[in-house]
Amino acid sequence: HAYDLWNEIWIHECFCEFTQAQFRQFLSRKYGDIKNLNAVWQRSYASFEEVSLPREGVYVDMIDRYEFEQWNKRELMRWRYQTVRAIDKKHLLVSHYGGHCSLFSPGDDPWLFAEPIDGWGTSCYDRTLIEVALTFHATSCAARGKPWWLSEQTGGRTWSHVGARLCSDAFLRSFHVLAMSYGAEASIYWQWRPEIFGQESPHFGLTSLSGEATSRTEMVRQFAGMLQRHEDLFAAMQFPPSQVGILWEPRTIAYEHINQNPERYFLTNFIGWHRAVLKNNVPLEIFNARIVAEEGVPNGVRILIAPMQIFDRKGLTPKLEAWVKAGGILVAGPWYGMYDEHTYANPQVPPTNLFGVRQGELYYPDNPKVELVQPAGPALGFLPGQKFIETLRVEDAEIVGVVDSNVVMTSRTVGKGKAFYVGTFLGNLYNYALSPQLGGFVKWLCEGAGVQAEVSATEGCLVRTVMSQGGRIVFLTNPNKNSIITWLTFAKDEGGELVDLFTDEVVAEVRRGGPVPVSVAAEDSRVFKMG
């Protein structure tokens, strides 16, 4: 069916003479003239031949190093594709990322890696389903409409020596359901039988060591049976367009890696905002800031969150401002645009013409709580921040949130839209059960923008929904480590029988949108059809 051109992209630069030569070529293409590189790097090289790939350094040269690594891997992927395609004109040529979410490593830009090939994918050995959801979502978004696969997963135990854990049948079933809910076209086990050679033996298999069936093989049989019985239904799935987006900035990943601080505040902020939007069950897309700076915000996106955009890429702010003027709602900060295209600190943070504020002092209170003061704002009391507050000097904006006497959240009407600025890390402490306020703030933003979930669930469940053959398919996942009863609500006054596609039994009758109760075992998933 396909060739996997590159199994898990673990390559690291080797600093050999050939890699050094490629790095110099990369810099020559980027800067054009050595004088331009000297001006940006603050060096005095006579030619590009004097430049070496740095092992450590300041922001500008290290970010160039990591962007070179991203580019170099993309070009190697292109070479592999062209080499095989010259011989085989028929089969899909694909590749997949390795092990964990593809958004966390400084030398990786999965959008670039997926660019030259026919299909993208990922292996996944995440330990929680909320982590799995981000891994699959990032893979789907980086594919940009191309097919993507769940290309590796364990069939049971993981890792080496005596093993680390045995995944439950429910947990493994949820991998399939979550992958389908994000549009995966295949789901592949690393081993159907436990490995018998090397450090990973005797783990990873679905069967026993002797090849006998287990409860896990029974789970796979049931799942495959569902796919076979409802093949036409799943083949006709139509995913709704995303109305909410979140910006991912690869330079910020590099920035936090260069600082070697174990606390990745901006990445954690991104993850928290992503989870808060998922909790609201609205269609969400992850956008690469590099691409948005070139192409702008896609049509149909009503809300865009920029929780880690500390680099003001060339062209990015004008694209965002034009989108806001046309009616978009932007939520950005903290430290939006702290650095310019070449990693120099900007004299004006954030851009006043967009947000209507200027940065004042940074303070570092313990557990800052942002009190919401706008009369028309959400009744949440406060939003928990972390690490610091970025005090804001208001020039042309409305005050939304304060910490003591300091303004830290604002909004500004720009054309037909609004630009919110947030001067602390609101995503870092988000937790559906323990600290859910950010989810409420996202819900308020969605209501104001006319963005509504087509299907909602309680108890922190993850819901994805698609239309197919005149009915609705609902993918429901319980990420909690305990069994729950969740209530499903359908937004459009829909009604009809709610059928469990695993058993083909009717589990509820939905009237005028519900709500209806549904039980889900710990870390398990269910798939329903309604209508």
C-alpha positions as CSV (number, residue, x, y, z in Angstrom):
1,H,0.0,0.0,0.0
2,A,2.8,2.5,0.9
3,Y,6.5,2.9,1.6
4,D,7.5,4.5,4.9
5,L,10.4,6.6,3.8
6,W,11.6,7.6,7.2
7,N,10.7,5.7,10.4
8,E,10.7,8.2,13.2
9,I,12.8,11.2,12.5
10,W,15.5,11.0,15.2
11,I,18.4,12.4,13.2
12,H,20.6,15.0,14.9
13,E,23.3,17.1,13.2
14,C,26.7,15.6,13.3
15,F,28.9,18.7,12.8
16,C,31.0,16.9,10.1
17,E,32.5,18.9,7.2
18,F,29.6,18.0,4.9
19,T,27.0,19.3,7.4
20,Q,29.1,22.4,8.0
21,A,29.1,23.0,4.3
22,Q,25.3,22.6,4.1
23,F,24.9,25.0,7.0
24,R,26.9,27.7,5.2
25,Q,24.8,27.2,2.1
26,F,21.7,27.6,4.2
27,L,23.0,30.9,5.7
28,S,24.1,32.1,2.2
29,R,20.5,31.6,0.9
30,K,19.0,33.2,4.0
31,Y,21.2,36.3,4.3
32,G,22.5,36.7,0.7
33,D,25.7,38.5,1.8
34,I,28.1,38.0,4.7
35,K,27.6,41.6,5.6
36,N,23.9,41.0,6.3
37,L,24.8,38.0,8.5
38,N,27.4,40.1,10.4
39,A,24.9,42.8,11.0
40,V,22.4,40.3,12.5
41,W,24.8,38.1,14.3
42,Q,27.0,40.9,15.5
43,R,30.1,39.2,14.1
44,S,32.9,40.2,11.7
45,Y,33.3,37.2,9.4
46,A,35.1,37.8,6.1
47,S,33.0,35.1,4.3
48,F,30.5,32.3,5.0
49,E,33.4,29.9,4.9
50,E,34.4,31.1,8.4
51,V,31.0,30.3,9.9
52,S,30.6,27.0,11.8
53,L,27.4,25.2,12.9
54,P,27.2,26.2,16.6
55,R,26.9,23.7,19.4
56,E,25.8,26.5,21.8
57,G,25.4,30.3,21.5
58,V,23.0,33.2,21.7
59,Y,19.4,33.3,20.4
60,V,20.2,34.4,16.8
61,D,22.8,31.8,15.8
62,M,21.2,29.0,17.7
63,I,17.8,29.7,16.1
64,D,19.5,29.7,12.7
65,R,21.0,26.4,13.7
66,Y,17.6,24.8,14.6
67,E,16.0,26.3,11.5
68,F,18.8,24.8,9.4
69,E,18.1,21.4,11.1
70,Q,14.4,21.7,10.1
71,W,15.3,22.7,6.6
72,N,17.9,19.9,6.3
73,K,15.5,17.2,7.4
74,R,12.9,18.5,4.9
75,E,15.5,18.3,2.1
76,L,16.6,14.8,3.1
77,M,12.9,13.8,3.1
78,R,12.5,15.3,-0.4
79,W,15.6,13.3,-1.6
80,R,14.2,10.1,-0.2
81,Y,10.8,10.8,-1.8
82,Q,12.4,11.6,-5.2
83,T,14.7,8.5,-5.1
84,V,11.8,6.1,-4.4
85,R,9.3,7.8,-6.7
86,A,11.7,7.5,-9.6
87,I,11.4,3.7,-9.3
88,D,7.8,3.3,-8.0
89,K,5.2,5.6,-9.6
90,K,2.2,3.9,-7.9
91,H,2.4,3.6,-4.1
92,L,2.0,6.2,-1.5
93,L,5.3,7.5,-0.1
94,V,4.9,8.5,3.6
95,S,6.8,9.1,6.8
96,H,6.1,9.4,10.5
97,Y,7.3,11.2,13.5
98,G,8.6,9.4,16.6
99,G,7.2,8.6,20.0
100,H,5.8,11.9,21.3
101,C,4.1,15.1,20.1
102,S,6.0,16.6,17.1
103,L,5.7,20.2,18.5
104,F,8.2,19.9,21.4
105,S,11.7,19.7,19.8
106,P,13.7,22.7,18.6
107,G,15.0,21.1,15.4
108,D,11.6,19.9,14.2
109,D,8.9,21.6,12.2
110,P,6.4,18.8,11.2
111,W,4.8,21.0,8.6
112,L,8.1,21.1,6.7
113,F,8.6,17.4,7.0
114,A,5.2,16.6,5.6
115,E,5.6,19.0,2.7
116,P,7.4,16.8,0.2
117,I,5.6,13.5,0.8
118,D,2.2,11.9,0.1
119,G,1.2,11.3,3.7
120,W,2.3,12.0,7.2
121,G,2.0,10.1,10.5
122,T,3.2,9.6,14.0
123,S,4.0,6.9,16.4
124,C,2.5,7.4,19.9
125,Y,3.6,6.1,23.2
126,D,2.0,8.9,25.3
127,R,1.0,8.0,28.9
128,T,-2.3,9.9,29.1
129,L,-5.2,10.4,26.6
130,I,-5.1,14.1,26.8
131,E,-1.5,13.9,25.6
132,V,-2.5,11.5,22.9
133,A,-5.1,14.0,21.7
134,L,-2.5,16.7,21.2
135,T,-0.1,14.3,19.4
136,F,-2.8,13.2,17.0
137,H,-4.1,16.8,16.5
138,A,-0.7,18.1,15.7
139,T,-0.1,15.3,13.2
140,S,-3.4,16.0,11.5
141,C,-2.7,19.7,11.3
142,A,0.8,19.4,10.0
143,A,-0.4,17.1,7.2
144,R,-2.5,20.0,5.8
145,G,-5.1,17.9,4.2
146,K,-2.9,15.0,3.2
147,P,-3.6,11.5,4.6
148,W,-2.1,10.8,8.0
149,W,-1.6,7.5,9.9
150,L,-1.1,6.4,13.4
151,S,2.0,4.5,12.3
152,E,3.1,3.0,15.6
153,Q,1.6,2.1,18.9
154,T,2.1,-0.6,21.6
155,G,0.0,-3.7,21.7
156,G,0.4,-4.0,25.5
157,R,3.5,-3.5,27.5
158,T,6.1,-0.8,26.8
159,W,9.9,-0.3,26.8
160,S,12.8,-2.5,27.9
161,H,14.1,-4.7,30.7
162,V,11.1,-5.9,32.8
163,G,8.8,-3.4,31.3
164,A,7.2,-0.2,32.5
165,R,3.4,-0.7,32.3
166,L,0.7,-2.8,30.7
167,C,-1.8,-0.6,28.8
168,S,-5.4,-1.5,29.4
169,D,-7.7,-2.7,26.6
170,A,-9.7,0.5,27.1
171,F,-6.6,2.7,26.8
172,L,-5.5,0.9,23.6
173,R,-9.0,1.2,22.1
174,S,-9.0,4.9,22.8
175,F,-5.9,5.3,20.6
176,H,-7.9,4.0,17.6
177,V,-11.0,6.1,18.4
178,L,-9.0,9.3,18.9
179,A,-7.0,8.7,15.8
180,M,-10.2,8.2,13.7
181,S,-11.7,11.3,15.3
182,Y,-8.8,13.4,14.0
183,G,-9.0,11.8,10.5
184,A,-6.4,9.1,10.6
185,E,-6.7,6.7,7.7
186,A,-4.7,3.8,9.3
187,S,-3.8,2.6,12.7
188,I,-0.8,0.2,13.0
189,Y,0.7,-1.7,15.8
190,W,4.4,-1.9,16.2
191,Q,4.3,-5.6,17.0
192,W,1.3,-8.0,16.8
193,R,3.4,-10.5,18.8
194,P,5.9,-9.5,21.6
195,E,9.4,-8.8,20.4
196,I,11.9,-11.6,20.8
197,F,15.2,-9.9,20.1
198,G,16.9,-6.8,21.5
199,Q,16.3,-4.5,24.4
200,E,12.6,-4.1,23.7
201,S,11.9,-7.8,24.1
202,P,9.6,-9.3,25.3
203,H,7.2,-6.4,25.1
204,F,4.9,-4.4,22.8
205,G,2.8,-7.3,21.4
206,L,-0.9,-7.8,21.3
207,T,-0.6,-11.6,21.8
208,S,1.1,-13.7,24.4
209,L,4.8,-14.5,23.8
210,S,3.7,-17.9,22.3
211,G,1.2,-16.1,20.0
212,E,-1.9,-17.0,21.9
213,A,-4.9,-14.6,21.9
214,T,-5.4,-12.1,24.7
215,S,-8.1,-9.7,25.7
216,R,-6.3,-7.1,23.6
217,T,-6.6,-9.2,20.5
218,E,-10.3,-9.5,21.3
219,M,-10.5,-5.7,21.5
220,V,-8.9,-5.4,18.1
221,R,-11.3,-8.0,16.6
222,Q,-14.3,-6.0,17.9
223,F,-12.9,-2.7,16.6
224,A,-12.1,-4.2,13.2
225,G,-15.7,-5.7,13.1
226,M,-17.1,-2.2,13.7
227,L,-15.0,-0.8,10.8
228,Q,-16.1,-3.6,8.5
229,R,-19.8,-3.3,9.3
230,H,-19.9,0.5,8.9
231,E,-17.2,0.8,6.2
232,D,-19.4,3.1,4.0
233,L,-20.3,5.3,7.0
234,F,-16.7,5.9,8.0
235,A,-15.6,6.4,4.4
236,A,-18.1,9.2,3.9
237,M,-17.1,11.2,7.0
238,Q,-17.0,15.0,6.5
239,F,-15.1,17.0,9.2
240,P,-16.5,20.5,10.1
241,P,-14.2,23.5,9.3
242,S,-12.4,24.9,12.3
243,Q,-13.6,28.2,13.7
244,V,-11.0,28.4,16.5
245,G,-7.2,28.4,15.9
246,I,-4.1,28.4,18.1
247,L,-0.7,29.5,16.9
248,W,2.4,27.4,17.4
249,E,5.7,29.1,17.1
250,P,8.7,26.9,16.4
251,R,11.1,29.7,17.3
252,T,9.7,29.8,20.8
253,I,10.4,26.1,21.2
254,A,14.0,26.8,20.2
255,Y,14.1,29.9,22.6
256,E,13.1,27.8,25.6
257,H,15.5,25.0,24.7
258,I,18.4,27.4,24.3
259,N,17.7,28.8,27.8
260,Q,17.9,25.3,29.3
261,N,15.3,26.0,31.9
262,P,13.3,23.0,32.9
263,E,10.2,25.1,33.1
264,R,9.0,25.6,29.5
265,Y,6.5,28.4,30.4
266,F,5.5,29.3,26.8
267,L,5.1,25.7,25.7
268,T,3.1,24.9,28.8
269,N,0.9,28.0,28.2
270,F,0.2,26.7,24.6
271,I,-0.7,23.2,25.9
272,G,-3.1,24.7,28.6
273,W,-4.9,26.9,26.1
274,H,-5.2,23.9,23.7
275,R,-6.7,21.8,26.4
276,A,-9.1,24.6,27.5
277,V,-10.4,24.8,23.9
278,L,-10.7,21.1,23.6
279,K,-12.8,21.0,26.7
280,N,-15.3,23.3,24.9
281,N,-15.6,20.7,22.1
282,V,-15.4,23.3,19.3
283,P,-13.5,22.6,16.1
284,L,-9.9,23.7,16.6
285,E,-6.9,23.9,14.3
286,I,-3.2,24.3,15.2
287,F,-1.6,26.8,12.9
288,N,2.2,27.2,12.3
289,A,3.1,30.9,12.8
290,R,5.7,30.6,10.0
291,I,2.9,29.8,7.5
292,V,0.4,32.3,8.9
293,A,3.1,35.0,8.5
294,E,3.3,34.1,4.8
295,E,-0.4,33.2,4.0
296,G,-2.5,34.9,6.6
297,V,-5.3,33.4,8.8
298,P,-7.5,31.0,6.8
299,N,-11.1,32.0,6.0
300,G,-13.7,30.9,8.5
301,V,-11.5,31.2,11.6
302,R,-13.4,33.4,14.1
303,I,-11.0,33.2,17.1
304,L,-7.2,32.9,17.1
305,I,-5.2,32.3,20.3
306,A,-1.4,33.2,20.3
307,P,-0.1,32.0,23.7
308,M,3.6,31.7,22.7
309,Q,4.2,34.3,20.0
310,I,7.2,36.0,21.5
311,F,8.8,36.5,18.1
312,D,7.2,39.0,15.7
313,R,7.9,37.3,12.4
314,K,8.2,39.4,9.3
315,G,4.6,39.9,8.0
316,L,2.9,38.2,10.9
317,T,1.4,41.2,12.8
318,P,0.1,42.9,9.6
319,K,-1.6,39.6,8.6
320,L,-3.2,39.3,12.1
321,E,-4.2,43.0,12.2
322,A,-5.9,42.7,8.8
323,W,-7.7,39.6,9.9
324,V,-8.9,41.3,13.2
325,K,-10.2,44.3,11.2
326,A,-12.2,41.9,9.1
327,G,-14.0,40.6,12.2
328,G,-11.6,38.1,13.9
329,I,-11.0,37.8,17.6
330,L,-7.3,37.6,18.6
331,V,-6.1,36.6,22.1
332,A,-2.4,37.1,22.5
333,G,0.3,37.2,25.2
334,P,2.2,37.3,27.3
335,W,5.3,38.9,25.7
336,Y,3.7,39.1,22.2
337,G,6.4,40.3,19.8
338,M,9.1,40.7,22.5
339,Y,11.7,39.9,19.8
340,D,11.9,41.0,16.2
341,E,12.7,38.8,13.1
342,H,16.3,38.7,14.1
343,T,15.8,38.0,17.9
344,Y,16.5,41.6,19.0
345,A,14.2,42.9,21.8
346,N,11.6,45.2,20.4
347,P,11.4,48.7,21.9
348,Q,7.6,48.6,21.9
349,V,5.9,45.5,23.3
350,P,3.2,44.6,22.3
351,P,2.4,46.4,19.0
352,T,0.3,49.4,20.3
353,N,-1.5,50.0,17.0
354,L,-3.0,46.5,17.4
355,F,-3.5,46.1,21.1
356,G,-3.7,49.7,22.3
357,V,-1.3,49.1,25.3
358,R,2.4,49.3,26.1
359,Q,4.3,47.0,28.4
360,G,5.2,48.4,31.8
361,E,7.1,46.5,34.5
362,L,7.3,42.8,34.9
363,Y,6.5,41.6,38.5
364,Y,6.9,38.2,39.9
365,P,4.2,37.6,42.5
366,D,3.4,34.1,43.9
367,N,0.3,32.6,42.3
368,P,-1.0,35.8,40.5
369,K,-4.8,35.8,40.2
370,V,-6.3,37.9,37.4
371,E,-9.6,39.4,38.6
372,L,-12.0,40.1,35.7
373,V,-13.5,43.6,35.9
374,Q,-15.3,44.2,32.6
375,P,-19.0,44.3,33.3
376,A,-19.9,42.4,30.2
377,G,-17.2,39.8,30.9
378,P,-17.6,36.2,32.1
379,A,-18.6,35.6,35.7
380,L,-15.5,33.6,36.6
381,G,-14.2,35.6,39.5
382,F,-10.5,35.3,38.6
383,L,-8.1,33.5,36.2
384,P,-5.0,31.8,37.7
385,G,-1.7,33.1,36.2
386,Q,1.8,31.9,36.7
387,K,5.4,33.1,37.0
388,F,5.0,36.8,36.3
389,I,2.6,39.6,35.4
390,E,3.2,42.0,32.5
391,T,1.8,45.3,33.6
392,L,0.1,47.2,30.8
393,R,-0.1,50.9,30.2
394,V,-3.4,51.5,28.6
395,E,-3.5,54.0,25.6
396,D,-6.5,52.9,23.6
397,A,-8.0,49.8,25.1
398,E,-10.6,48.6,27.6
399,I,-9.4,47.0,30.9
400,V,-10.5,43.4,31.2
401,G,-8.4,42.0,34.1
402,V,-6.2,43.2,37.0
403,V,-3.9,41.9,39.6
404,D,-4.1,44.2,42.6
405,S,-3.5,47.7,41.1
406,N,-1.9,46.4,37.9
407,V,-3.7,46.1,34.6
408,V,-2.8,42.8,33.0
409,M,-5.6,42.0,30.5
410,T,-7.2,44.3,28.0
411,S,-9.3,44.3,24.8
412,R,-9.4,46.7,21.9
413,T,-11.9,47.0,19.1
414,V,-10.1,47.0,15.8
415,G,-12.3,47.4,12.8
416,K,-15.0,44.7,13.0
417,G,-13.0,42.5,15.4
418,K,-11.3,42.6,18.8
419,A,-7.7,42.1,20.0
420,F,-7.3,40.8,23.6
421,Y,-4.0,41.1,25.3
422,V,-3.1,38.8,28.3
423,G,-0.1,39.7,30.4
424,T,0.5,36.4,32.2
425,F,0.5,32.6,31.6
426,L,-3.1,31.7,31.9
427,G,-2.7,28.2,30.4
428,N,0.0,26.8,32.7
429,L,-2.3,25.9,35.6
430,Y,-5.4,24.9,33.6
431,N,-6.9,21.7,34.8
432,Y,-10.5,20.7,34.0
433,A,-11.1,19.3,37.5
434,L,-8.9,21.5,39.7
435,S,-8.5,24.8,37.9
436,P,-11.2,25.1,35.2
437,Q,-11.5,28.9,34.9
438,L,-9.7,29.2,31.6
439,G,-12.2,26.8,30.0
440,G,-15.0,29.2,31.1
441,F,-13.1,32.1,29.6
442,V,-12.8,30.3,26.3
443,K,-16.5,29.4,26.4
444,W,-17.3,33.2,26.9
445,L,-15.1,34.0,23.9
446,C,-16.8,31.4,21.7
447,E,-20.3,32.6,22.7
448,G,-19.3,36.2,21.8
449,A,-18.0,35.1,18.4
450,G,-20.9,32.9,17.6
451,V,-18.9,29.7,17.8
452,Q,-20.9,26.8,19.2
453,A,-20.0,23.2,19.9
454,E,-22.2,20.8,17.8
455,V,-21.9,18.2,20.6
456,S,-20.9,18.8,24.2
457,A,-20.0,16.5,27.0
458,T,-19.6,16.8,30.8
459,E,-16.9,15.3,33.1
460,G,-14.0,16.5,31.0
461,C,-14.7,14.1,28.2
462,L,-13.2,14.7,24.7
463,V,-15.8,14.9,21.9
464,R,-15.2,15.0,18.2
465,T,-18.0,14.8,15.7
466,V,-18.5,14.5,11.9
467,M,-21.4,14.2,9.5
468,S,-21.8,11.1,7.3
469,Q,-24.6,9.8,5.1
470,G,-27.1,12.3,6.6
471,G,-26.3,11.4,10.2
472,R,-23.9,12.4,12.9
473,I,-21.0,10.3,14.2
474,V,-19.8,11.1,17.7
475,F,-16.4,10.0,19.0
476,L,-16.4,10.2,22.8
477,T,-13.3,9.7,25.0
478,N,-13.0,9.6,28.8
479,P,-9.5,10.7,29.6
480,N,-10.0,10.2,33.3
481,K,-8.7,7.2,35.3
482,N,-12.1,6.4,36.6
483,S,-15.4,5.4,35.1
484,I,-17.9,8.3,34.6
485,I,-21.3,9.1,33.4
486,T,-21.2,12.0,31.0
487,W,-24.2,14.0,29.6
488,L,-24.2,14.6,25.8
489,T,-25.9,17.7,24.5
490,F,-26.5,18.4,20.8
491,A,-26.6,22.0,19.8
492,K,-28.9,22.1,16.8
493,D,-32.0,20.6,18.3
494,E,-31.1,17.3,16.7
495,G,-33.0,14.2,17.6
496,G,-33.1,10.5,17.0
497,E,-31.7,7.2,18.2
498,L,-28.2,7.3,19.6
499,V,-26.6,4.0,18.4
500,D,-23.4,2.5,19.8
501,L,-21.5,1.5,16.7
502,F,-19.4,-1.2,18.6
503,T,-22.6,-3.1,19.5
504,D,-25.2,-1.6,17.1
505,E,-27.5,-1.2,20.1
506,V,-29.6,1.9,20.8
507,V,-28.4,3.5,24.0
508,A,-30.6,6.6,24.1
509,E,-33.3,8.6,22.4
510,V,-32.2,12.2,21.8
511,R,-35.0,14.7,21.8
512,R,-34.4,18.3,20.8
513,G,-30.7,18.1,21.4
514,G,-30.7,16.2,24.7
515,P,-29.0,16.1,27.1
516,V,-28.7,12.3,27.5
517,P,-26.5,10.3,29.9
518,V,-23.8,8.0,28.6
519,S,-21.5,5.8,30.7
520,V,-17.8,5.5,29.7
521,A,-15.2,3.3,31.5
522,A,-11.9,4.6,32.7
523,E,-9.7,5.8,29.8
524,D,-12.1,4.3,27.3
525,S,-13.9,5.5,24.2
526,R,-17.2,5.0,22.5
527,V,-18.4,5.7,19.0
528,F,-22.0,6.6,18.3
529,K,-24.2,7.4,15.3
530,M,-27.3,9.6,15.6
531,G,-29.9,10.3,13.0
